[in-house]
Amino acid sequence: MVNVLVQTVMRDPKLIIKDLDFDGVPGRVYWPKTSPAGKRRGIIFFHGGCALFGNSQPLQYVMQENIPCLCCPEYPFPTAVQDCCTAAIHFLKNAEEYGVDPSRIAFAGESSGGTYATAICQELVTREDLPRVRAQVLIYPFLQGMDFNLPSYQQNHSIPPLFRKRGVVLGLTYLTGKTMNVDGILKGAHVPPDLREKYQKWINADNIPEEFKARGYVPVAPAPFSEELYEQVKRAGETMFAPLHAEDDIIRQLPETFILTCEYDVLRDDGLLYKKRLEDHGVPVTWYHVQDGFHGIMTFAGWGRILEYPSTQKCLQSVIQFLKGL
């Protein structure tokens, strides 16, 4: 039944869909068949799945709203995010060939795709040879690899589909290319004291509003530092993997941002912390919080009344309305 639903969307009569090459990186472009009055907005969309699985299915519904889209490939770190960056640069440089206004391009992503969108936006924000990215749309993104005991990680540790431990295993499989024991990492033993002190001002439960601690939160002291664990996962500190680690000089240059968070999602607080950092540096932020939402809720878009959750369309419409305002 799922395959039938997917294939129905793939043949959407409102869209022209082509698989193209972007400087050696495969991408998919969606054009609405309606003729625009001028050049269109553009959105470069990176789907979720930790570069291990996932597809662009939900975003075909956004495409029906006259927003072209480029999807990311699925390769392990850092290849996946580097390839996505290559494809994004190609699209920015050649936007007019696709009928897109270079000054109205947004980066967007869901889950780990939100990580890619954030990281690439940071990577390119100082590039004077490229059009400035108009906005970034971050849908329940993973943004930091330091603290897995923030309130949302505690409250939602056993809520599907992204259990706390499973999420960390997936992230580190993407990072290292292998499955590893994450028990020590969940306790924070992988973070050197000097880095913990540096990132503490940005990644700290004190920066989470009190209402998000109401469902339960107990501060947890990190386990003693393990040099062995650090050596295994030290690239988790790189901003292309964990964009919340970026320096203030980069954060303050970022474009207008839309952040969607879900109450029943271990990654909720990653989004809340990034929202605060952006706002503290004067970056305009539109925040949409789904009180009854969970990680991956937007992947059910278009699956019909039987499978689609009531809040799915609300999430989708919040994204669409933001993009239409650009």
SEROPA-718605 format. One line per 10 residues: their letters; for each residue x, y, z of C-alpha. Coordinates in Angstrom, 2 decimals. Example, Ala and Ser with C-alpha at 12.3 -4.5 7.8 and 13.67 -1.06 7.14 Angstrom:
2
AS	12.30:-4.50:7.80 ~ 13.67:-1.06:7.14
END
This chain:
326
MVNVLVQTVM	0.00:0.00:0.00 ~ 2.82:2.42:0.82 ~ 4.42:1.90:-2.59 ~ 1.15:2.76:-4.30 ~ 0.86:5.95:-2.27 ~ 4.43:6.96:-3.07 ~ 4.05:6.29:-6.78 ~ 0.85:8.33:-6.85 ~ 2.74:11.36:-5.58 ~ 5.67:10.79:-7.93
RDPKLIIKDL	3.32:11.15:-10.91 ~ 1.79:14.40:-9.66 ~ 0.36:16.12:-12.76 ~ 1.08:19.58:-11.35 ~ 4.85:19.07:-11.45 ~ 7.69:18.60:-13.88 ~ 10.28:16.38:-12.18 ~ 13.78:15.78:-13.52 ~ 16.84:14.01:-12.16 ~ 19.88:16.12:-13.04
DFDGVPGRVY	23.60:16.38:-12.34 ~ 24.95:19.21:-10.19 ~ 28.73:19.23:-10.58 ~ 28.82:15.47:-10.31 ~ 26.19:15.22:-7.57 ~ 22.80:13.72:-8.46 ~ 19.83:15.92:-7.63 ~ 16.14:16.10:-8.40 ~ 14.46:19.30:-9.54 ~ 10.73:20.03:-9.31
WPKTSPAGKR	9.10:22.74:-11.43 ~ 5.41:23.65:-11.17 ~ 3.79:23.47:-14.60 ~ 2.09:26.82:-14.09 ~ 3.84:29.76:-15.75 ~ 5.16:32.37:-13.28 ~ 4.92:36.11:-13.79 ~ 8.67:36.39:-13.23 ~ 11.47:34.30:-11.83 ~ 10.44:31.91:-9.08
RGIIFFHGGC	11.57:31.47:-5.52 ~ 13.85:28.48:-5.08 ~ 14.37:26.03:-2.26 ~ 17.25:23.61:-1.96 ~ 15.90:20.80:0.20 ~ 17.95:18.17:2.00 ~ 15.96:15.16:3.18 ~ 16.50:13.34:6.47 ~ 17.74:9.87:7.28 ~ 21.31:10.49:8.56
ALFGNSQPLQ	22.55:9.82:5.00 ~ 21.58:6.20:5.68 ~ 17.97:6.21:4.44 ~ 15.15:8.64:3.60 ~ 13.76:10.43:0.55 ~ 12.16:13.65:-0.64 ~ 8.59:12.35:-0.59 ~ 6.99:14.93:1.77 ~ 8.40:17.91:-0.08 ~ 6.52:17.14:-3.26
YVMQENIPCL	3.55:18.70:-1.48 ~ 5.53:21.88:-0.91 ~ 6.46:21.80:-4.60 ~ 2.79:22.04:-5.49 ~ 3.01:25.51:-3.97 ~ 5.36:26.72:-6.75 ~ 8.67:26.16:-4.96 ~ 11.34:24.22:-6.93 ~ 13.48:21.77:-4.95 ~ 16.85:20.04:-5.00
CCPEYPFPTA	17.35:16.90:-2.89 ~ 20.54:15.63:-1.33 ~ 22.40:12.40:-2.04 ~ 22.89:9.70:0.58 ~ 26.55:9.18:1.50 ~ 28.34:8.98:4.90 ~ 30.05:11.90:6.66 ~ 31.61:14.04:5.45 ~ 30.89:13.00:1.87 ~ 27.15:13.53:2.10
VQDCCTAAIH	27.28:17.07:3.45 ~ 30.19:17.98:1.14 ~ 28.29:16.69:-1.87 ~ 25.22:18.61:-0.75 ~ 27.37:21.72:-0.47 ~ 28.73:21.17:-3.99 ~ 25.23:20.78:-5.37 ~ 24.00:23.85:-3.48 ~ 26.84:25.99:-4.85 ~ 26.06:24.79:-8.38
FLKNAEEYGV	22.39:25.71:-7.97 ~ 23.18:29.13:-6.51 ~ 25.55:29.92:-9.37 ~ 23.14:28.70:-12.05 ~ 19.78:29.59:-10.52 ~ 18.62:31.64:-13.49 ~ 19.01:28.63:-15.79 ~ 16.28:26.95:-13.71 ~ 14.03:30.01:-13.80 ~ 14.87:30.94:-10.21
DPSRIAFAGE	15.67:34.37:-8.78 ~ 19.16:34.00:-7.18 ~ 18.20:36.44:-4.43 ~ 15.20:34.34:-3.33 ~ 16.74:30.94:-2.64 ~ 16.22:29.22:0.70 ~ 17.97:26.19:2.17 ~ 15.70:23.70:3.92 ~ 15.92:20.31:5.52 ~ 14.14:17.81:7.73
SSGGTYATAI	15.88:16.02:10.62 ~ 19.49:15.34:9.53 ~ 18.61:17.23:6.36 ~ 18.07:20.21:8.64 ~ 21.61:19.62:9.89 ~ 22.87:19.79:6.30 ~ 20.88:22.95:5.56 ~ 22.23:24.64:8.69 ~ 25.82:23.56:8.17 ~ 25.93:24.53:4.49
CQELVTREDL	24.31:27.88:5.17 ~ 27.05:28.55:7.72 ~ 29.74:27.32:5.34 ~ 28.63:29.64:2.53 ~ 27.64:32.72:4.51 ~ 31.05:34.36:4.01 ~ 31.31:33.49:0.29 ~ 31.23:36.78:-1.59 ~ 31.26:35.00:-4.96 ~ 27.80:33.48:-4.37
PRVRAQVLIY	24.30:34.94:-4.04 ~ 23.36:35.36:-0.40 ~ 20.98:32.67:0.82 ~ 17.61:34.30:1.49 ~ 16.49:32.06:4.36 ~ 16.93:28.71:6.05 ~ 14.11:26.34:7.02 ~ 15.06:23.86:9.74 ~ 12.55:21.11:10.51 ~ 13.36:19.33:13.81
PFLQGMDFNL	17.11:19.33:13.06 ~ 19.99:17.60:14.87 ~ 22.44:20.38:15.75 ~ 24.84:19.33:18.51 ~ 26.82:16.30:19.63 ~ 27.86:17.35:23.12 ~ 24.93:16.92:25.51 ~ 22.44:14.07:25.19 ~ 20.91:14.76:28.62 ~ 19.10:18.00:27.81
PSYQQNHSIP	15.43:18.06:28.92 ~ 14.06:16.83:25.59 ~ 16.50:13.92:25.51 ~ 15.37:12.87:28.99 ~ 11.64:13.41:28.47 ~ 11.43:11.69:25.08 ~ 14.07:8.98:25.45 ~ 11.57:6.20:24.70 ~ 9.19:7.97:22.31 ~ 9.21:6.60:18.75
PLFRKRGVVL	10.38:6.82:16.11 ~ 13.60:8.51:17.30 ~ 14.48:6.94:20.64 ~ 17.34:8.70:22.44 ~ 19.83:5.85:22.14 ~ 18.76:4.94:18.61 ~ 19.18:8.53:17.48 ~ 22.73:8.70:18.82 ~ 23.59:5.32:17.27 ~ 22.31:6.51:13.87
GLTYLTGKTM	24.19:9.80:14.13 ~ 27.47:8.12:15.03 ~ 27.02:5.47:12.34 ~ 26.76:8.36:9.88 ~ 29.80:10.01:11.50 ~ 32.13:7.01:11.78 ~ 30.77:4.56:9.21 ~ 30.34:1.86:11.83 ~ 28.00:0.87:14.64 ~ 29.45:1.51:18.07
NVDGILKGAH	28.57:1.28:21.76 ~ 27.20:4.68:22.72 ~ 26.64:4.22:26.45 ~ 29.62:6.37:27.43 ~ 28.72:9.00:24.86 ~ 25.17:9.25:26.21 ~ 26.79:10.09:29.56 ~ 29.02:12.77:28.00 ~ 32.34:10.99:28.47 ~ 33.44:11.89:24.93
VPPDLREKYQ	33.74:15.66:25.53 ~ 37.11:17.04:26.74 ~ 36.85:19.48:29.68 ~ 38.14:22.43:27.63 ~ 35.56:21.92:24.88 ~ 32.79:21.39:27.41 ~ 33.67:24.71:29.02 ~ 33.69:26.43:25.62 ~ 30.33:25.06:24.45 ~ 28.62:25.30:27.83
KWINADNIPE	27.47:28.86:27.14 ~ 25.60:27.68:24.03 ~ 24.60:24.10:24.87 ~ 23.13:24.25:28.33 ~ 19.78:23.38:29.89 ~ 19.80:26.84:31.49 ~ 19.11:28.23:28.00 ~ 15.94:26.13:27.65 ~ 12.73:27.94:28.75 ~ 11.32:26.57:32.00
EFKARGYVPV	8.03:25.47:30.43 ~ 9.95:22.85:28.48 ~ 11.21:21.29:31.71 ~ 7.74:20.77:33.16 ~ 7.44:17.17:31.95 ~ 10.53:16.30:33.95 ~ 14.19:17.17:33.98 ~ 17.03:16.19:36.31 ~ 20.46:17.78:35.71 ~ 23.04:15.08:35.05
APAPFSEELY	26.76:15.57:35.63 ~ 28.88:14.25:32.74 ~ 30.85:11.05:33.19 ~ 34.65:11.29:33.54 ~ 36.35:12.15:30.26 ~ 37.46:9.21:28.12 ~ 40.30:9.93:25.69 ~ 39.47:6.70:23.85 ~ 35.86:7.74:23.23 ~ 36.93:11.21:22.18
EQVKRAGETM	39.35:9.83:19.59 ~ 36.57:7.68:18.12 ~ 34.09:10.53:17.69 ~ 36.13:13.75:17.80 ~ 34.78:14.86:14.42 ~ 31.42:15.24:16.16 ~ 32.71:18.66:17.19 ~ 32.98:19.87:13.59 ~ 30.34:22.37:12.55 ~ 29.50:20.44:9.40
FAPLHAEDDI	28.27:17.70:11.75 ~ 27.09:19.83:14.68 ~ 26.24:23.38:13.51 ~ 25.31:24.60:16.99 ~ 29.06:24.58:17.69 ~ 29.66:27.44:15.20 ~ 31.37:30.62:16.36 ~ 29.38:33.78:17.05 ~ 30.93:35.59:14.06 ~ 29.25:33.05:11.76
IRQLPETFIL	25.93:32.92:13.62 ~ 25.35:36.67:13.43 ~ 25.69:36.65:9.62 ~ 23.03:34.00:8.99 ~ 19.81:34.77:7.10 ~ 16.23:34.83:8.29 ~ 15.36:31.45:9.77 ~ 12.31:29.23:10.24 ~ 12.60:26.55:12.93 ~ 10.03:23.83:13.54
TCEYDVLRDD	10.22:21.85:16.78 ~ 8.05:19.06:18.17 ~ 7.26:18.54:21.84 ~ 7.70:14.76:21.73 ~ 11.07:14.74:19.99 ~ 14.52:14.18:21.52 ~ 15.85:16.88:19.16 ~ 13.41:19.54:20.37 ~ 16.01:21.31:22.52 ~ 18.59:21.40:19.71
GLLYKKRLED	16.12:23.62:17.85 ~ 15.34:25.71:20.93 ~ 19.03:26.33:21.64 ~ 19.71:27.35:18.04 ~ 16.68:29.64:18.07 ~ 18.09:31.42:21.12 ~ 21.56:31.78:19.60 ~ 20.16:33.26:16.40 ~ 17.88:35.67:18.25 ~ 20.70:36.71:20.61
HGVPVTWYHV	22.66:37.79:17.52 ~ 19.79:39.66:15.87 ~ 18.84:37.05:13.26 ~ 15.05:37.09:12.60 ~ 13.50:33.75:13.60 ~ 10.04:32.37:12.88 ~ 9.40:29.51:15.29 ~ 6.62:26.95:14.98 ~ 6.26:24.49:17.86 ~ 4.02:21.45:17.43
QDGFHGIMTF	2.68:20.74:20.90 ~ 1.40:17.27:19.95 ~ 4.14:16.60:17.38 ~ 6.87:13.99:17.23 ~ 10.03:13.49:15.20 ~ 9.27:12.78:11.55 ~ 5.68:13.99:11.61 ~ 6.02:15.72:8.24 ~ 6.99:12.49:6.48 ~ 3.32:11.52:6.67
AGWGRILEYP	2.25:14.38:4.40 ~ -0.07:13.17:1.65 ~ -0.50:9.64:2.98 ~ -4.26:10.09:3.34 ~ -6.56:10.37:6.34 ~ -5.72:6.88:7.56 ~ -1.97:7.46:7.90 ~ -1.60:11.25:8.04 ~ -1.56:12.78:11.53 ~ -3.83:15.79:12.21
STQKCLQSVI	-0.87:18.12:12.85 ~ 1.02:17.07:9.71 ~ -0.82:19.51:7.47 ~ -0.43:22.29:10.05 ~ 3.34:21.73:9.98 ~ 3.38:21.73:6.20 ~ 1.29:24.88:5.93 ~ 3.52:26.70:8.42 ~ 6.52:25.98:6.18 ~ 4.64:26.94:3.02
QFLKGL	3.43:30.24:4.48 ~ 6.94:31.17:5.58 ~ 8.37:30.40:2.14 ~ 5.61:32.33:0.38 ~ 6.56:35.38:2.42 ~ 10.14:35.45:1.14
END
